[in-house]
């Protein structure tokens, strides 16, 4: 994955033949070991959360991402936000991206205020820039004095409010909204939609992941339909959403037993032999370890800043 300005300026995001796999049938201890395992085995089968997907997005496009539960929508969101890396393929982003999802990147043990500093530092803002935007972030979140409480005491709606408020004030080039408006009240959701419309006018690119076809029609000019890890359709919003809505109606008209059989058949099809990658070195695990290291360091620095122990 690369975040740079070297790709053709015609496109803001280019996803090229990307697959993302996860090990299957692992115990908790096995998962922990594989997370830090730099030497990778190709003997075990893997689960394809995404398989060989490709698409291009132009500046100013708002892409509605749809699909049933388990389609790969959140996996794609995390890839676009560089929270994880593709197993194979390449993602190029012209600019910086920011993910808005319930609790995405928030530290439960820190207060809302401390999370603002931590997240903004992770997005490259200086202490002065954070101070300049702090009041706007708190006001947008509408959390009031709850901003001084630990995140672990927040409801899902409060977490979503804080995450959205932080993300839109870090001035991202690509905004990824993953079901963040599915919780909380309609008043705040409408305020978020209005803010995203401002982003559209500024020519920013938005990925809007939602089960609400109505919201996607209102917000997006493009739509991307994921179906159990594969790209079923991508293009202008109206025809793609029309096809998806027709599929959902047919799916929902089936008896529950038939729906479950269909889902099992599709998810079973996502388990396959692993793709051929470097047999000796697992780059994803190294990326995970480095990411955790920097997350811990940034959290520690944030706490020290709040305690006024150090100054930037």
N, C-alpha and C positions, 0 to 999 in steps of 0.2 A: 504494500500500500504506500502511496505517496501523496503528500500534501504540498503542492507547489504551483507555480505559475507557468510551468513548461508545457502543459497540455494546450491543445488548440483553444484559443480564446472563444471559439464558437460554443464550447461546452464548459459547464461548471463542474459536472461530475461525469466520469466515464467508468463504468463497471464492465470489466472484460473477462468473460468466462470464469466467473467466481464460483467456487464451491467452499462450503464450510461443513466440516464433519466433527463428530464427537464420538468418543468410545462408547460402546454399549455394554450392558451387563456388568457394570463395575460396582464394587462395594465402595463405601465411603473412604476406606483407607487406600484402595486402589486409585480413586479419583485424586486424592491428595498427592499420592506418589507420582501419578502421571502429569499433574499440574506442573511439577518441577523436574520432570524427566526430560533431559536434553537429548538423550539418545532414543529414537523412536522405533518401535516395532511395527511391521506391516502384517503381522500374523492375525490379529484380531479384526473382526468386522467392525464397521463404523456406521453411525447414523448420519445421513446426509440432511442437515437442516436446510441447506441450499445446495443446488446442483447445477453447475454450468450456466449461471445466469449472466446475461449481458444487456446493458442498455446505456443510453447517453441522455444527459439532461442539460438543457441550455440555461444560461443565466436568466433569472426572472421566472422560471417555470415553478409551478406549485404542483407537486405530484402526490396524488392520493394513493396510498398503499392499502390494498384490500386483500382479504383471504380469510378462510376459516381459521379457527384456533389451531395452532400447530403448523400453519402454512410457511412460517419462516420470517414473518414480518419483524418481530423483535430482533431476530438474528441479523437481518439486514440493517436495522436501525443501529445496532451496536457496531457493525462493520463500518457504516458510513460515519459514525462518530469516532472511529478509531479506538473504541473501547476493547476491541478484539481484532485479530488479523484473519484474513482468509486462509483456508488450508491450501488452496490453489487459486490461480487467477490473480488479477490486479485491479485495484481501485485507485483512481486518480481524482483528486479534489483540488480545484483551483481556488484556494483560500482556506479558511478555517471553518470547522463545523462544530455544532453544539447540539447535544441531545437533551430533549426534555421528556422525561418519563418519570413515573411515580418512583420517588426515592433514588433516581439515577445519580450516582456519585455522591450522595449525601451520607455523612457520617452520623450514625444514630447517637453516639456518645457526646457529640458536640452540640452546642446550642445553634439556633438558627443564625445568629450573628456570626458565630465562628465558622459556620458552613459557608456563609457569604464570602468571608475572607479566603477560606480554603479554595472554594470553587473558582473565584476570580483570579487568585494566584495561579491556579492550574491553567487558566485561560490566558496567562501571560500579562495580566494587568499589574501595574505597580501599586504600591500602598496608597499613593496620592490619588491615582485613578479610582481605586476602590472607595476611598473616602468620599470622592466627588459623587460617586454613583450610589453610595450606601443608602442614603435617605430615599432616593427614587426606588431602589429595589424593595425596601421595607414597605413603602407606601403602595407600590404595585401589588405586593403580596397580600396586603390587607391583614397581616398577622398581628399588628399592634404589639402589645407587651409579650405575646407568645414568642417573639423573636429571641427573647432571652432564655427560653426554655429549651431543654435538650430535644433533639429531633425525635427521639424514641417516644416522647409523649405526644407527638403530633398524630392527627388522623391522616388517612391517605389523601384527603382533599387538601389539608394544610401542607403536606409534603409537596404535592403537585403545584400548589400556589408558589411556594418558595422556589422550587426548581424552575418553574416557568419565569418567575421574576428575575432570577439570577441570569438565566440563559439569554433572555432578550436584552439584557443590559451589558452583555459582553461583546455585543456587536458582531455576531457571527456572519460569515458569508453564506453558509448553508445551515439551515435550521431544521432539525429532525424532531418532530412532535409525535411521540409514541403513546397513544391512548391517554395522554396527560389530561385531556379535557373530558374524559369519561367519568371522572369523579368530581365532586363539588357541585356548587349551585350554578344555575344557568346564567346568572348575572356575571359571575367571574368568567365563565366560559365565553360569553359574548365579548367581554373586555379583551380576552386573549385573542379571539378571532379578529377583533378590530386592530389589535397590535400587529398581528400577522399580515393583515391587509396593508398596513403601513410598510412592512418589510417588502411586500410585493411591489409597492410603488417605488421603493428604493432599488428594485431590481435584484433583490436577494432571492435565493433558491430555497424552497421549502419542501420537505417530505412530511406528509400528514398521514400518519397511521391511525386508522379509525374503523370501527364497525358501523359508524353512522354514515350511511350513503348520502343522507341529506346534507350533512356538514361537508362532505367531500365535494358534492356538486356545488355547494355555495363557495367553497374555498379554492378549488383546484381546476387547472386547465388541462392537466394530464392525469392519467391513472395507471397504476401498475398492479396487476393481479397475480399474486403468488398462490400456488396450489401445491401444498405438501412438498415444498422445497424447490419447485420448478416454476419458471416464469410462464404463466399461461397466456398473458396478453399485456401489452404496453402501448400507449398511444394517447390520442385525444380522450378527454375524460368521458364525454357522453356515450360514445359507443362501447368503451371498455366497461364502464359502470353498468350499462344496459345489459351486456352479456353476463356480468357477474351477478347482477340482481336476478336475472332469469335463472341462473344456476342455483342461487340460494333458495329461490321459491320452490324449485323442483326438489332440492335437497330436503327442505323443511316439510314438504308434503309427504315424504316417505315415512313409514312407521319407524319408531325409535330403534327397533332391532335392525332394520335395514341400514339406518344411518350408522350404527355402531359397526356393522359388518363392512360397510364402505370405508369408514375411517380406519379400521384395522388393516384392511387390504392396502390402503394407500400408505399408511405408516410402515407396514411391513416392507413395502417397496422402497422405502427410504433407507433400509438397512442393507448394506452391500459391502463388497470388498473395498478396502481403502484405495484411494487414488495413489498413483506412484509419485512419491516425493523423495526428498533427500533421505536416504536410508540410515544415515549415521547421525544426523543432527536435527533436533526438533526446535525450529526457530520460534514457534508459537509459545513453547514453554519458557524459553529464555525471555521472550517479550512479556509474558505474564509475571515472571519473577522481577524483572526490571520495573514493570508498572507498579507492582506492590511496593517495592523499595521506595520509589519516588512518592507514592501516595502516603506512606508512613512519614517520610521526611517532611512533605508539605503540611501534613496534619500537625506534626510537632512544631514546625515553624509558625503555623497559624496560631496555635495555643500560646506560644511565647510572645507573639505579637499582641495578642489580646491581653496578656498579663503585663504588657509593657516591659518585657525583659530585654527584647531586642528591637531595633529600629531599622527599617530598610532605607 
